[in-house]
Amino acid sequence: MTARVLVVDDMPANVRLLEARLSAEYFDVMTAGSGEEVVPASDYRALQNQVRELHRLLGKKTLEAEILKEALEHAMGSKKQLRLPPLPPKGDTR
């Protein structure tokens, strides 16, 4: 049983070179000249729409929410507390 390899590149010379080298190593090589040949644009758009729908259903994008939360925590933790000496009593005229 040989392993299958899919070679995708927009430069035909690269595809031919990799196909020759991998075939020499007894791989079952399939080639494509672009990502469009691997995943048609219509399928790609359908997948993008599914991802958008999931984001809509979940509300905010959870990764973005986590990044913002961490940034806020970091900003709040980095503020320096200013400590001033106590004020003298009101009747003190030093």
Beta strands, then each sheet from edge to edge (+ up, - down):
strand 1: 4-8
strand 2: 28-32
sheet 1: 1+ 2+
end
